Amino acid sequence: QAVRFAPEAVRSVTTPGVGDAPTEWDRPLFTREENGLARRARVEVGLGDALAQVLAASGGAPLALPPGPVTDSLGPVLAALLPAPPPTRTLALAGPGLPVPDADIVLVPSHEVTGELWPTTATGTLVRLDEPAWRYLVRPRPPLRAPARARFLPEALERSPRSYEFFPPEPCRFTQRTALTRLPAVREPWLRSVHEKLRGPWETY
C-alpha cells in the first residue's frame, strides 16, 4: 500500500529563522548553541584526527610547532610520540585570514558544512583539520580573570593582573588510534609502534 500527495495539494513553505547552516567562513567562533562540552568534544575529535595525519606526514621526525594553542594542544602528545628535539620539520596553520605558511606540514581547515578544503598555495603536506578545531587553534577563547580576593566583585576582577585559562582541549586518543588504523602509512614499523603505544595505558604518554 502506498500513499502519495497530489502535486497541487502540497507546497514548500519557508520558516523565518530556520534554514541551512551558514556556509561562509567568516562567522563567530562560538554561538550560544555551540558553547560548552559538546563544542569542546568536537574540537578534541578534530584534533585527534588531524594529529594522526600529522604523525604520518612527519615521517617520524620531530616537529617545530608555532607558539600558542597549536603547541598547547598538540605539543605534549607529539613530544611523547616523536623523537626528542632538535626538530627537523615544521608545522603551521593555513586558512582564511592567515598568511601562506612556509612549512613542511600545513594544517588546513575543511568547511564544517560543505566539507571543502580551504584553497591554499602552501607547498607543504596538507593535513585536513575539522573547522571547529581549526577555529579553536586560530582564535581560542580569551583567558578568564582570576579574582584578586576571595569575594567575586567586579572591581576585584578588573584590578587583578592575573589570569587563567581552562585546560586546553586535548586530541581525542580514541580518534587518533582509529584514524591511524585507516592510514596506509601505519604499516611502517615506526608508525606501527606509535599505534601500539596509543593502545596502551594512558600513562604511557
SULRA-V723145 format. One record per backbone hydrogen bond with DSSP energy under -1.0 kcal/mol. NH is the residue of the N-H (numbers start at 1). CO is the residue of the C=O. If there is no record, write none. Layout:
[[NH & CO] [NH & CO]]
This chain:
[[9 & 6] [18 & 15] [27 & 25] [35 & 31] [40 & 36] [41 & 37] [42 & 38] [43 & 39] [44 & 40] [45 & 41] [46 & 42] [47 & 43] [48 & 44] [49 & 45] [50 & 46] [51 & 47] [52 & 48] [53 & 49] [54 & 50] [55 & 51] [56 & 52] [57 & 53] [58 & 54] [61 & 58] [64 & 89] [72 & 68] [73 & 69] [74 & 70] [75 & 71] [78 & 74] [79 & 75] [80 & 76] [81 & 77] [82 & 78] [88 & 62] [89 & 62] [91 & 64] [92 & 105] [94 & 107] [98 & 95] [105 & 90] [106 & 125] [107 & 92] [108 & 127] [110 & 129] [111 & 116] [115 & 111] [118 & 109] [125 & 104] [127 & 106] [129 & 108] [131 & 110] [134 & 130] [135 & 131] [136 & 132] [137 & 133] [138 & 134] [139 & 135] [144 & 164] [146 & 162] [153 & 151] [157 & 153] [158 & 154] [159 & 155] [160 & 156] [164 & 144] [172 & 44] [176 & 172] [177 & 173] [178 & 174] [179 & 175] [180 & 176] [181 & 177] [182 & 178] [183 & 180] [186 & 183] [187 & 184] [188 & 185] [192 & 188] [193 & 189] [194 & 190] [195 & 191] [196 & 192] [197 & 193] [198 & 194] [200 & 197] [204 & 201] [205 & 202]]
